[in-house]
Amino acid sequence: MSEGSGPEIRMKSRSLWWISLVSISLGCGLLLRQPESKTELTAVGVEEGQAVSQEAELNSTSLFEGRLPRGGTLQDVLMQYSFSSEEIHQLIADTRPVYNLNRVREGNRYQVEFGEYGETLSFEYEISDEETLVAQFDGKSYEVIRKAVEFETVREHISAAISGSLWGTLTELGEKEGLIMAMAEILQWDIDFTRVYEGDFFKLIVDKKFRHGEFAKYGEIYAVQFNNAGKDFFGFRFVNPRNGKIGHFDQKGNSVRKAFLRVPFRFSPRISSGFSYNRLHPILKKRRPHLGLDFAAPKGTPVLASASGTVVVAGWNGGFGKFVKLRHGNGYQTSYGHLSRIRVKRGSRVSQGQIIGNVGSTGLSTGAHLDYRVQDKRGRYMNPRRRIAWPSDKPIDKHHLAAYSAVRDDYSRQLAEGLYNQVEAEDFLLAE
């Protein structure tokens, strides 16, 4: 190899990049100085959100953290740190058996660590909010692992009376959209969230997860009580001691999961037109039956299968536009009209809660909405808003009722008193 070629040239190039970065940082008024100890912070900035200060474990090492920009690639990001095409190719190739870095997502965090002379020491990429890819470079190749994200978890009691809307009430408490979605996932079989009234109230016990001192996400909901129109609905988390399966159950030990969702969405949108045998059609201007519910929602909103079943129709259906019909194991059928996009094929099996399409305004429609209909075993149309006694998942096994009752009673007390003493189900198992 000739003098001044290969790795030596790349090292000099990175050193020049390092000097340029220092100059930019000083010109921007950012802090840049030699660490005084092994835990000193080194702050160097390129652009907002691309390079921030982090704790350095060793003298003269520097960490740069940022988020993948919109429309950018990992190659674009690494080239800003003077990675050559060969170095980028090696990183992607070495990590491929563990994770494909060609599939990085915009907004996800990354971190690059450099040594004293600008040499690469490690690269990290946040695969999800639960898992990070860590690639350590030994000078020749990368040693790659997937590492679980470590959170600080705090259990909280949250309660409030509804004022205006559930969304508005929770946001006034400083809570995020994720909590509404998590609570709705537990209670969606019993509560129609388009019928939440002023004065309804809720209580719940939930984990909040923090990372680097900042809120990251919600964890498990251990117990929830929702009083809707004067009636209480409960969901208590219980881990089956035999198989480890986690579920939520009511006061009697029945599963909160029913065969049908109350609404085919993750959260209940406004009903723009109800079930009627004599409705004036907004386009045809004739009175005719409207044997379903119209849910007003933005175009593109995901539509969920309200129950597991088989797709019997997936295509254009006259005035219903893009249309999906499902046949369910208990003989019932559900249909979904005016979709902007169909995500399933005729004959395929779908699971409850699976996205089968997106809200649209195809066919005879005056605006974005979903026409949702339910038919019984005889093909008769039913009003989905009525509290029909849908069958549910299996209740608590009789061998575990004592354990569940202890957990339920403890959570009920916590809901009433705001206490957080966790009961372990194993302490209450019956001898078998």
Secondary structure as a PSIPRED ss2 file (coil, helix, strand):
# PSIPRED VFORMAT (PSIPRED V4.0)

   1 M C   1.000  0.000  0.000
   2 S C   1.000  0.000  0.000
   3 E C   1.000  0.000  0.000
   4 G C   1.000  0.000  0.000
   5 S C   1.000  0.000  0.000
   6 G C   1.000  0.000  0.000
   7 P H   0.000  1.000  0.000
   8 E H   0.000  1.000  0.000
   9 I H   0.000  1.000  0.000
  10 R H   0.000  1.000  0.000
  11 M H   0.000  1.000  0.000
  12 K H   0.000  1.000  0.000
  13 S H   0.000  1.000  0.000
  14 R H   0.000  1.000  0.000
  15 S H   0.000  1.000  0.000
  16 L H   0.000  1.000  0.000
  17 W H   0.000  1.000  0.000
  18 W H   0.000  1.000  0.000
  19 I H   0.000  1.000  0.000
  20 S H   0.000  1.000  0.000
  21 L H   0.000  1.000  0.000
  22 V H   0.000  1.000  0.000
  23 S H   0.000  1.000  0.000
  24 I H   0.000  1.000  0.000
  25 S H   0.000  1.000  0.000
  26 L H   0.000  1.000  0.000
  27 G H   0.000  1.000  0.000
  28 C C   1.000  0.000  0.000
  29 G C   1.000  0.000  0.000
  30 L C   1.000  0.000  0.000
  31 L C   1.000  0.000  0.000
  32 L C   1.000  0.000  0.000
  33 R C   1.000  0.000  0.000
  34 Q C   1.000  0.000  0.000
  35 P C   1.000  0.000  0.000
  36 E C   1.000  0.000  0.000
  37 S C   1.000  0.000  0.000
  38 K C   1.000  0.000  0.000
  39 T C   1.000  0.000  0.000
  40 E C   1.000  0.000  0.000
  41 L E   0.000  0.000  1.000
  42 T E   0.000  0.000  1.000
  43 A C   1.000  0.000  0.000
  44 V C   1.000  0.000  0.000
  45 G C   1.000  0.000  0.000
  46 V C   1.000  0.000  0.000
  47 E C   1.000  0.000  0.000
  48 E C   1.000  0.000  0.000
  49 G C   1.000  0.000  0.000
  50 Q C   1.000  0.000  0.000
  51 A C   1.000  0.000  0.000
  52 V C   1.000  0.000  0.000
  53 S C   1.000  0.000  0.000
  54 Q E   0.000  0.000  1.000
  55 E E   0.000  0.000  1.000
  56 A C   1.000  0.000  0.000
  57 E C   1.000  0.000  0.000
  58 L C   1.000  0.000  0.000
  59 N C   1.000  0.000  0.000
  60 S C   1.000  0.000  0.000
  61 T C   1.000  0.000  0.000
  62 S E   0.000  0.000  1.000
  63 L E   0.000  0.000  1.000
  64 F E   0.000  0.000  1.000
  65 E E   0.000  0.000  1.000
  66 G E   0.000  0.000  1.000
  67 R E   0.000  0.000  1.000
  68 L C   1.000  0.000  0.000
  69 P C   1.000  0.000  0.000
  70 R C   1.000  0.000  0.000
  71 G C   1.000  0.000  0.000
  72 G C   1.000  0.000  0.000
  73 T C   1.000  0.000  0.000
  74 L H   0.000  1.000  0.000
  75 Q H   0.000  1.000  0.000
  76 D H   0.000  1.000  0.000
  77 V H   0.000  1.000  0.000
  78 L H   0.000  1.000  0.000
  79 M H   0.000  1.000  0.000
  80 Q C   1.000  0.000  0.000
  81 Y C   1.000  0.000  0.000
  82 S C   1.000  0.000  0.000
  83 F C   1.000  0.000  0.000
  84 S C   1.000  0.000  0.000
  85 S H   0.000  1.000  0.000
  86 E H   0.000  1.000  0.000
  87 E H   0.000  1.000  0.000
  88 I H   0.000  1.000  0.000
  89 H H   0.000  1.000  0.000
  90 Q H   0.000  1.000  0.000
  91 L H   0.000  1.000  0.000
  92 I H   0.000  1.000  0.000
  93 A H   0.000  1.000  0.000
  94 D H   0.000  1.000  0.000
  95 T H   0.000  1.000  0.000
  96 R C   1.000  0.000  0.000
  97 P C   1.000  0.000  0.000
  98 V C   1.000  0.000  0.000
  99 Y C   1.000  0.000  0.000
 100 N C   1.000  0.000  0.000
 101 L H   0.000  1.000  0.000
 102 N H   0.000  1.000  0.000
 103 R H   0.000  1.000  0.000
 104 V C   1.000  0.000  0.000
 105 R C   1.000  0.000  0.000
 106 E C   1.000  0.000  0.000
 107 G C   1.000  0.000  0.000
 108 N C   1.000  0.000  0.000
 109 R E   0.000  0.000  1.000
 110 Y E   0.000  0.000  1.000
 111 Q E   0.000  0.000  1.000
 112 V E   0.000  0.000  1.000
 113 E E   0.000  0.000  1.000
 114 F E   0.000  0.000  1.000
 115 G C   1.000  0.000  0.000
 116 E C   1.000  0.000  0.000
 117 Y C   1.000  0.000  0.000
 118 G C   1.000  0.000  0.000
 119 E C   1.000  0.000  0.000
 120 T E   0.000  0.000  1.000
 121 L E   0.000  0.000  1.000
 122 S E   0.000  0.000  1.000
 123 F E   0.000  0.000  1.000
 124 E E   0.000  0.000  1.000
 125 Y E   0.000  0.000  1.000
 126 E E   0.000  0.000  1.000
 127 I C   1.000  0.000  0.000
 128 S C   1.000  0.000  0.000
 129 D C   1.000  0.000  0.000
 130 E C   1.000  0.000  0.000
 131 E E   0.000  0.000  1.000
 132 T E   0.000  0.000  1.000
 133 L E   0.000  0.000  1.000
 134 V E   0.000  0.000  1.000
 135 A E   0.000  0.000  1.000
 136 Q E   0.000  0.000  1.000
 137 F E   0.000  0.000  1.000
 138 D C   1.000  0.000  0.000
 139 G C   1.000  0.000  0.000
 140 K C   1.000  0.000  0.000
 141 S C   1.000  0.000  0.000
 142 Y E   0.000  0.000  1.000
 143 E E   0.000  0.000  1.000
 144 V E   0.000  0.000  1.000
 145 I E   0.000  0.000  1.000
 146 R E   0.000  0.000  1.000
 147 K E   0.000  0.000  1.000
 148 A E   0.000  0.000  1.000
 149 V C   1.000  0.000  0.000
 150 E C   1.000  0.000  0.000
 151 F C   1.000  0.000  0.000
 152 E E   0.000  0.000  1.000
 153 T E   0.000  0.000  1.000
 154 V E   0.000  0.000  1.000
 155 R E   0.000  0.000  1.000
 156 E E   0.000  0.000  1.000
 157 H E   0.000  0.000  1.000
 158 I E   0.000  0.000  1.000
 159 S E   0.000  0.000  1.000
 160 A E   0.000  0.000  1.000
 161 A E   0.000  0.000  1.000
 162 I C   1.000  0.000  0.000
 163 S C   1.000  0.000  0.000
 164 G C   1.000  0.000  0.000
 165 S C   1.000  0.000  0.000
 166 L H   0.000  1.000  0.000
 167 W H   0.000  1.000  0.000
 168 G H   0.000  1.000  0.000
 169 T H   0.000  1.000  0.000
 170 L H   0.000  1.000  0.000
 171 T H   0.000  1.000  0.000
 172 E H   0.000  1.000  0.000
 173 L C   1.000  0.000  0.000
 174 G C   1.000  0.000  0.000
 175 E C   1.000  0.000  0.000
 176 K C   1.000  0.000  0.000
 177 E H   0.000  1.000  0.000
 178 G H   0.000  1.000  0.000
 179 L H   0.000  1.000  0.000
 180 I H   0.000  1.000  0.000
 181 M H   0.000  1.000  0.000
 182 A H   0.000  1.000  0.000
 183 M H   0.000  1.000  0.000
 184 A H   0.000  1.000  0.000
 185 E H   0.000  1.000  0.000
 186 I H   0.000  1.000  0.000
 187 L H   0.000  1.000  0.000
 188 Q C   1.000  0.000  0.000
 189 W C   1.000  0.000  0.000
 190 D C   1.000  0.000  0.000
 191 I C   1.000  0.000  0.000
 192 D C   1.000  0.000  0.000
 193 F H   0.000  1.000  0.000
 194 T H   0.000  1.000  0.000
 195 R H   0.000  1.000  0.000
 196 V C   1.000  0.000  0.000
 197 Y C   1.000  0.000  0.000
 198 E C   1.000  0.000  0.000
 199 G C   1.000  0.000  0.000
 200 D C   1.000  0.000  0.000
 201 F E   0.000  0.000  1.000
 202 F E   0.000  0.000  1.000
 203 K E   0.000  0.000  1.000
 204 L E   0.000  0.000  1.000
 205 I E   0.000  0.000  1.000
 206 V E   0.000  0.000  1.000
 207 D E   0.000  0.000  1.000
 208 K E   0.000  0.000  1.000
 209 K E   0.000  0.000  1.000
 210 F E   0.000  0.000  1.000
 211 R E   0.000  0.000  1.000
 212 H C   1.000  0.000  0.000
 213 G C   1.000  0.000  0.000
 214 E E   0.000  0.000  1.000
 215 F E   0.000  0.000  1.000
 216 A E   0.000  0.000  1.000
 217 K E   0.000  0.000  1.000
 218 Y E   0.000  0.000  1.000
 219 G E   0.000  0.000  1.000
 220 E E   0.000  0.000  1.000
 221 I E   0.000  0.000  1.000
 222 Y E   0.000  0.000  1.000
 223 A E   0.000  0.000  1.000
 224 V E   0.000  0.000  1.000
 225 Q E   0.000  0.000  1.000
 226 F E   0.000  0.000  1.000
 227 N E   0.000  0.000  1.000
 228 N E   0.000  0.000  1.000
 229 A C   1.000  0.000  0.000
 230 G C   1.000  0.000  0.000
 231 K E   0.000  0.000  1.000
 232 D E   0.000  0.000  1.000
 233 F E   0.000  0.000  1.000
 234 F E   0.000  0.000  1.000
 235 G E   0.000  0.000  1.000
 236 F E   0.000  0.000  1.000
 237 R E   0.000  0.000  1.000
 238 F E   0.000  0.000  1.000
 239 V E   0.000  0.000  1.000
 240 N C   1.000  0.000  0.000
 241 P C   1.000  0.000  0.000
 242 R C   1.000  0.000  0.000
 243 N C   1.000  0.000  0.000
 244 G C   1.000  0.000  0.000
 245 K C   1.000  0.000  0.000
 246 I E   0.000  0.000  1.000
 247 G E   0.000  0.000  1.000
 248 H E   0.000  0.000  1.000
 249 F E   0.000  0.000  1.000
 250 D C   1.000  0.000  0.000
 251 Q C   1.000  0.000  0.000
 252 K C   1.000  0.000  0.000
 253 G C   1.000  0.000  0.000
 254 N C   1.000  0.000  0.000
 255 S E   0.000  0.000  1.000
 256 V C   1.000  0.000  0.000
 257 R C   1.000  0.000  0.000
 258 K E   0.000  0.000  1.000
 259 A C   1.000  0.000  0.000
 260 F C   1.000  0.000  0.000
 261 L C   1.000  0.000  0.000
 262 R C   1.000  0.000  0.000
 263 V C   1.000  0.000  0.000
 264 P C   1.000  0.000  0.000
 265 F C   1.000  0.000  0.000
 266 R C   1.000  0.000  0.000
 267 F C   1.000  0.000  0.000
 268 S C   1.000  0.000  0.000
 269 P C   1.000  0.000  0.000
 270 R E   0.000  0.000  1.000
 271 I E   0.000  0.000  1.000
 272 S E   0.000  0.000  1.000
 273 S E   0.000  0.000  1.000
 274 G C   1.000  0.000  0.000
 275 F C   1.000  0.000  0.000
 276 S E   0.000  0.000  1.000
 277 Y E   0.000  0.000  1.000
 278 N E   0.000  0.000  1.000
 279 R E   0.000  0.000  1.000
 280 L E   0.000  0.000  1.000
 281 H C   1.000  0.000  0.000
 282 P C   1.000  0.000  0.000
 283 I C   1.000  0.000  0.000
 284 L C   1.000  0.000  0.000
 285 K C   1.000  0.000  0.000
 286 K C   1.000  0.000  0.000
 287 R E   0.000  0.000  1.000
 288 R E   0.000  0.000  1.000
 289 P E   0.000  0.000  1.000
 290 H E   0.000  0.000  1.000
 291 L C   1.000  0.000  0.000
 292 G C   1.000  0.000  0.000
 293 L E   0.000  0.000  1.000
 294 D E   0.000  0.000  1.000
 295 F E   0.000  0.000  1.000
 296 A E   0.000  0.000  1.000
 297 A C   1.000  0.000  0.000
 298 P C   1.000  0.000  0.000
 299 K C   1.000  0.000  0.000
 300 G C   1.000  0.000  0.000
 301 T C   1.000  0.000  0.000
 302 P E   0.000  0.000  1.000
 303 V E   0.000  0.000  1.000
 304 L E   0.000  0.000  1.000
 305 A C   1.000  0.000  0.000
 306 S C   1.000  0.000  0.000
 307 A C   1.000  0.000  0.000
 308 S C   1.000  0.000  0.000
 309 G E   0.000  0.000  1.000
 310 T E   0.000  0.000  1.000
 311 V E   0.000  0.000  1.000
 312 V E   0.000  0.000  1.000
 313 V E   0.000  0.000  1.000
 314 A E   0.000  0.000  1.000
 315 G E   0.000  0.000  1.000
 316 W E   0.000  0.000  1.000
 317 N C   1.000  0.000  0.000
 318 G H   0.000  1.000  0.000
 319 G H   0.000  1.000  0.000
 320 F H   0.000  1.000  0.000
 321 G C   1.000  0.000  0.000
 322 K E   0.000  0.000  1.000
 323 F E   0.000  0.000  1.000
 324 V E   0.000  0.000  1.000
 325 K E   0.000  0.000  1.000
 326 L E   0.000  0.000  1.000
 327 R E   0.000  0.000  1.000
 328 H E   0.000  0.000  1.000
 329 G C   1.000  0.000  0.000
 330 N C   1.000  0.000  0.000
 331 G C   1.000  0.000  0.000
 332 Y C   1.000  0.000  0.000
 333 Q E   0.000  0.000  1.000
 334 T E   0.000  0.000  1.000
 335 S E   0.000  0.000  1.000
 336 Y E   0.000  0.000  1.000
 337 G E   0.000  0.000  1.000
 338 H E   0.000  0.000  1.000
 339 L E   0.000  0.000  1.000
 340 S E   0.000  0.000  1.000
 341 R E   0.000  0.000  1.000
 342 I E   0.000  0.000  1.000
 343 R C   1.000  0.000  0.000
 344 V C   1.000  0.000  0.000
 345 K C   1.000  0.000  0.000
 346 R C   1.000  0.000  0.000
 347 G C   1.000  0.000  0.000
 348 S C   1.000  0.000  0.000
 349 R E   0.000  0.000  1.000
 350 V E   0.000  0.000  1.000
 351 S C   1.000  0.000  0.000
 352 Q C   1.000  0.000  0.000
 353 G C   1.000  0.000  0.000
 354 Q C   1.000  0.000  0.000
 355 I E   0.000  0.000  1.000
 356 I E   0.000  0.000  1.000
 357 G E   0.000  0.000  1.000
 358 N E   0.000  0.000  1.000
 359 V E   0.000  0.000  1.000
 360 G E   0.000  0.000  1.000
 361 S C   1.000  0.000  0.000
 362 T C   1.000  0.000  0.000
 363 G C   1.000  0.000  0.000
 364 L C   1.000  0.000  0.000
 365 S C   1.000  0.000  0.000
 366 T C   1.000  0.000  0.000
 367 G C   1.000  0.000  0.000
 368 A C   1.000  0.000  0.000
 369 H E   0.000  0.000  1.000
 370 L E   0.000  0.000  1.000
 371 D E   0.000  0.000  1.000
 372 Y E   0.000  0.000  1.000
 373 R E   0.000  0.000  1.000
 374 V E   0.000  0.000  1.000
 375 Q E   0.000  0.000  1.000
 376 D C   1.000  0.000  0.000
 377 K C   1.000  0.000  0.000
 378 R C   1.000  0.000  0.000
 379 G C   1.000  0.000  0.000
 380 R C   1.000  0.000  0.000
 381 Y E   0.000  0.000  1.000
 382 M E   0.000  0.000  1.000
 383 N C   1.000  0.000  0.000
 384 P C   1.000  0.000  0.000
 385 R C   1.000  0.000  0.000
 386 R C   1.000  0.000  0.000
 387 R C   1.000  0.000  0.000
 388 I C   1.000  0.000  0.000
 389 A C   1.000  0.000  0.000
 390 W C   1.000  0.000  0.000
 391 P C   1.000  0.000  0.000
 392 S E   0.000  0.000  1.000
 393 D C   1.000  0.000  0.000
 394 K C   1.000  0.000  0.000
 395 P C   1.000  0.000  0.000
 396 I C   1.000  0.000  0.000
 397 D C   1.000  0.000  0.000
 398 K H   0.000  1.000  0.000
 399 H H   0.000  1.000  0.000
 400 H H   0.000  1.000  0.000
 401 L H   0.000  1.000  0.000
 402 A H   0.000  1.000  0.000
 403 A H   0.000  1.000  0.000
 404 Y H   0.000  1.000  0.000
 405 S H   0.000  1.000  0.000
 406 A H   0.000  1.000  0.000
 407 V H   0.000  1.000  0.000
 408 R H   0.000  1.000  0.000
 409 D H   0.000  1.000  0.000
 410 D H   0.000  1.000  0.000
 411 Y H   0.000  1.000  0.000
 412 S H   0.000  1.000  0.000
 413 R H   0.000  1.000  0.000
 414 Q H   0.000  1.000  0.000
 415 L H   0.000  1.000  0.000
 416 A H   0.000  1.000  0.000
 417 E H   0.000  1.000  0.000
 418 G C   1.000  0.000  0.000
 419 L C   1.000  0.000  0.000
 420 Y C   1.000  0.000  0.000
 421 N C   1.000  0.000  0.000
 422 Q C   1.000  0.000  0.000
 423 V C   1.000  0.000  0.000
 424 E C   1.000  0.000  0.000
 425 A H   0.000  1.000  0.000
 426 E H   0.000  1.000  0.000
 427 D H   0.000  1.000  0.000
 428 F H   0.000  1.000  0.000
 429 L C   1.000  0.000  0.000
 430 L C   1.000  0.000  0.000
 431 A C   1.000  0.000  0.000
 432 E C   1.000  0.000  0.000
